[in-house]
Amino acid sequence: MAQIWTQIGTIDPKDLAEARLQAHNAAQWLTRAARANLAPQPDDSHTNLGWDDQLGALQSRNLDASDAGPFRFGLRIAPLTLLVMQGDTILDALALDGKRDAEAGAWIDQHAAASDLRAPSSAILPYVVPNHPVAAAGRYSDTSREAEFAELARWIAAADDVLQETKTKLAQAGTGSSPVRCWPHHFDLATLLSLKTGNAETATSIGIGMSPGDDYYAQPYFYVSPWPRPAVNTLPDPPSPGHWHTKDFVAAVVTGDALLACKDRRAAARDFIDAAIAASRRLLGAS
């Protein structure tokens, strides 16, 4: 995985918005499949996605099981491709370049029906996905942006790498955190460190993750967000090379640009996360 960290930066992180928006929209087919076929969970975790580094793909939770192994859908990021999986075997793949979203839906519905599953297209998303022409009958297009999709995949892989290490360190320190998963609403890869049990709206926790970009930052960024939200005037100096974000949410944030400027990007990301977790614990009175 160290090689991934040296490879990121071949594309300006601020130039990944188009690839991100197409992938974000395409990933909704995986979460629709889960919404249509899995028992709903209070935190919506039945719809989140895992990263498979060997495939370079996000994958849904297991939707059904047979002697051949669990059945699930996947989305390879570069090139942008829907997958249908049985165990470790790819049963079929649909390259999305040139396809409309309706064609992707028909394809995934057909495979769901063949496995006696409910149609993913029947599921209604309880949130709005960032606007993109593919949602209005436009076509997916990645052949002219191959490098950008490949770079997006590298950022996701790098995030999974350092977040998995963070989760392991937290477990070794006697503190549990949730699995590292991609949440299809915001399309961020994250783990949640729960410091107290109780209602998710009020229980003390720290969200640790990487967003590939959004309305706040037009590039990938790592964040560590204490909850409940601390008062802005109580924030300590930010962990290097990051800053405190305070608009709409409070989090220690380090942007892709800031990490790329570091000599050892992986170490910088790891040290930033560790320092931001420690600062968040103190802010929450849980140090």
N, C-alpha and C positions, 0 to 999 in steps of 0.2 A: 504493500500500500504506500510505502514511502515514495515510490515512483509517481503515483498520482499527484502527490503534493508538489513535485517538481514540474509536472506537466501543466497544471492549471496556470492560467495567465497567458496562454497562447492566443486567446481572444480577450479583448477588453471586457471585463465583467459587466460593464454597462451596456454591452451590445447583445446581451442574451435574452432580452425581453420577448422577442418574437418566438424564439424556441421555447421559452418558459410558458408563454400563453398557450401555444399549441399543445404542449405536453400536459399542461394543467387541464385543458378541456378534454383531451383524450383520456386522461386518467379517471375521469368521471364515469366511464363505462365500467371500470373495475369496481368502483364504489356502488354504482347502480346494481351490479350483479349481487353484491353483498346485501344491499338494502332489500332486494327482491327475495333473497333466499335464506338469510340468517336472522336469528332472533335478535331483535334490537336490544342494545345495551344503553344504560342511562347516559354514559359518556360518549356514545357513538363509536366506541372502539371497534365494533364489528365491521365498520366501513374503512378502517385505516389500512395502510399498505406497507408491506415490507420490501426492503431492497435486497436484490440478489446480485452480488457483485460479479459473479461469473457470467451471468446473462446480461448484465448492465440493464436490469429491468426492475420495475416495481411490480409487486404481485399482490393479488387480493388474498384474503384469508381463505382457508379451505372451504369450499362450498358444498362438497359431497365427498364421499370416500367409497372406494371399491377395492377389490384385490389388487388392482393395478396401481393403487395409491390415491392420494387426495387430488381432487379436481379443483382447479382455480384458473383465473385469468391473469394475464400479465401485460405490461406495457414496456417494451424496450424503448429506451430514449433515443438511441442513435444506431441506425435510422429509426424513425418513429414507427413502431410496429406493435400491433395487438397480438398477443399470444394466448393460446389455450394450452393448459398444462395438465398432465396426469402424472402425478409423482414427479420424477425428474425428466420426464419426456415431454417435448414440445409436440403436441398433436397437430397443430395447425398455426399458421401465422398470417396476418393481414398487414402488408405494408400500407401505411396510411397516406403516403405521398400521392396527391391527385384525387384522393377519395373525399367524399362528403361525409359529414357526421351521420347522416341517415344510412349510408352504406356500412359504416362501422357498426351502427346499431343493429342492422339486419344481420350482419355476420355474427355478432356476439349473441343475438337472440337465437339464431339457428343452432349454434353450438350448445347453448343452454338447454334448448328443447331436446337435443339429442341425448342429453344427460338427465332428462326428466327434471330440469330446473325451471323455475319461473323466469320469464323474460326480463332481462335487465332493463329494457326500455320501458317496462311498466312502473319502474321506481321513480318517484318524484324526489328531487333534491330539495332539502329544506333551507337552502342557501343559494346565493347568486354567485356564479363563477365569473371571474373577470371577463369583461366583454372582448370578444374576438370574432372575426368574420365566420369562422367555422361553425359558430353557434347559430348563424343566420344563413345556412346553406352554402357557405364558402367552402373551399377545398383546403385540405391539409397540404402543406408544401414544405418539404425539408431538403430536397435535392440541392437547392441553391444555398442552403444554410447548413451543409453537412458539418462544417467545423464548429458552428455554434451549438448544434445539438450534441456533438461529441464533447464540447467543453461543459455544457450543462450536465451531462452524465458524469463527467469527472468531478464537478463540484458536489454532486449528490453522493458519489462514492467517497470522496474525501470527508464529507460531513458524517457519513455512516461510520467511517473508520474512527474518527476522533470521538464521536458520541458513544460508540460501543465501548471504547476505552474508558470514557468517563463513567459509563454505567458500571463497568467492572470495578473501577476504583471506588465508587460509592458503595458497592456491595462488599468489597474487602474492608471498608471502613465501618461496616455494620449498618449502612443505610440503604434501603431498597429504593429502586426507581422503576418506572414502567419501561416496557420494551421500547427500543428505538423504532419508531414507525413514522410513516409519512401520512399526514392528515390531509385528506383531499380538499377540504374547504379552503385552507390557506396554502396548501401544497408545500408545507414545511415538514422537515424531518426533525423529530423531537423526542425527548424523554421527559417525564415529569417526576421530580423528586418531591414526594409527599412527606412533610414534616409532622403533620398531625392528621388524624382521621376526622371524618365528618363531612358535612355538605361541601361539595366541590366549589361552591360559590364563596365559601367563607374559610375553608380549611387552609392552613398555612402550607405553601408549596413553592417550588421553584421550577419554572419551565426552562429547559435547556435545549436549544435547537439551532437549526439553520434554515433560513428562508432563501429560496433562489431569487428573491426579489419581489417587490410589491409596490403599493402606492407610496410607501414611506421611503423606500430605497430602491432605486432602479438597477440593483445588482445583488448578487448573493451576499448574505450577512449572517453571522452567528449572533445569537442573543442568549442572555441569561436573565430571566424575568421573575423577580420575587412577587409573591402574592400572599396576603392582600397587598395592594399597591401602596408602597411607602410614600410618605410626603416628600416632595421634591427637595425641600430645604434640609432634609436629613441625609441626603445622598453624599457618600464620601467621594474622594478623588476616584475617577474611573480607572479600572484596570487597563494597563497598556496592552496593545495599542488601540484601545477602544474608547468609547464615550458613553455617557448616559443619554438614552432616548427618553423623552418625557411627554411627547404628544400622543394622547389617547391611551398609551400604556407606558409603564416604566420598565426599562430593561437596560442592562449593560450590552452594548452593541459594538461589534467590530465588523467593518465592511470588507468586502473582497479586495478593494483597492488597498486598504490598510494592511491586510495580510500579505498581499503580493509584494509589498514593499519590505517585508521582513526577510532576513537572510534564511532562516529556517521557518518556513510557513507552518508546518505541522506543529512544531514546538511552540510557536507563537499562538496558534489557535488553542492548543492544549493548556498553555499557561494562562491565557486570557480566561478560558472557561473555569479553570480551577480558582483563579483569583476572584472572578465574578461570583462564583458559588459561595466562596468564603464571605465576600462582602454582603451577599444577599442573606446569608444566615445571620450575620450580625444585625442587619436591618430588621430582620424578622424576630430577633431575640432568640435565635435558635443556635447560636454558635457554641 
